[in-house]
Amino acid sequence: MTTFSPPLDLRAETPAAWAEAALADPEALLSDHAHCEKKAALTALNLARHLGDQARASSLLARLADEELDHYRRVLEGIQDFGWTLLPDRGNPYAQALHRLASKGLLDQLLIAALIEARSCERLWLLERAAANHRTLGAAPWLAFLLELERCEAGHAHAYRSLAEERFGREVVQQRLDWWLDREAEAIRTQPWRSAVH
């Protein structure tokens, strides 16, 4: 397996075996990811509301939300193409655990978004490799889509960090991100493996 460099310095590495467990129920995996893409679009739009006084931020977040909605649509189409049903949203205990720790308003919201995108990038990288031999998701178009998603998540993580630095300054962001990286590692380690990206 080639090396992977996450867009943020994540402090807990997901074992490669996680991907095999996640791929055990591809219908649940894709359903959960569809819900995640929808929530990611809403997050970008919500943050745009708070950063409306910054033209670059508004434009960047609008493009990000558009990209997330495009992914949401394409995952939904994939579910339909496989003859599956979009399963109910089971929630995201990982993201909920992070949000429960937020205490610094907009700064924390931007950093949580960056961390979630960085973790998604890492796990999509693992899924892309494991899915190569999967009977359903091993088709070339799906592997290419997973690679696209992985690269987009990396870009989104960088974008959220950049927006935080523009608003709060690099030193403040780095200090708070250092704290968050430990919390994120704790949160991801406590999550049971399931057919979901988180």
Secondary structure by P-SEA (a helix, b strand, c coil): ccccccccccccccccaaaaaaaccaaaaaaaaaaaaaaaaaaaaaaaaaacccaaaaaaaaaaaaaaaaaaaaaaaaaaaaccccccccccaaaaaaaaaccccaaaaaaaaaaaaaaaaaaaaaaaaaaccccccccaaaaaaaaaaaaaaaaaaaaaaaaaaaaccaaaaaaaaaaaaaaaaaaaaacccccccc
